[in-house]
């Protein structure tokens, strides 16, 4: 099972596996100016932060489950959980926005620098997409005083309601972090992930050393890409970075397929097709 999470310009990729391939190499991608725009690193290179307590883990798990039940498609909310919350913390949650109609998705994405194809390589048709939009508190964080006041208000509501929690709706914005688009060809599907690199920062992909994978650089129509074989999961993908013509924005594109149904060569043709669509006027 593969998780992809984007926080600002950091792309974290984790894959559950038992053993790693020998002689693992961590690569990077450069743009046409020779600047590094994407790096793959071991999780060991990151400084260990604060260790979460049992209360924090229990509260977050309960919050995540509740968020999925309470919030509707594309909504956000600020939650106060009564249980396992000795420090009176709030949790900000957003539910993914789902789209089955590509026209509606394109209308919703106001950032026209990003392009979402109708089809890939001719025979893979758009099926659905999920988008992680940013909410208002992520774009414009409240001041410490405002946050304290909101927390106290929610705490009182939660304790009075006896529900074990309280939630305040948070307005959504048209800014997005990630788009996951699924394309289908018969029974076979591929996934195209588009990550918005906020403030044009470099993307860093963190991979645990226990993960089983092989990675190499490839060239597709003159564009440097990373091809990754994810071992036991039987999935593989191609990753590259697109920079807008004015060089003000960067996006990480990732095309993933099932190795039993899509060969490496076909995956490269699919990536080439998407690359041509991105560069078309």
Order of alpha helices (4+ residues) and beta strands (2+ residues): beta-beta-beta-beta-alpha-beta-beta-beta-alpha-beta-beta-alpha-alpha-beta-beta-beta-beta-beta-beta-beta-beta-alpha
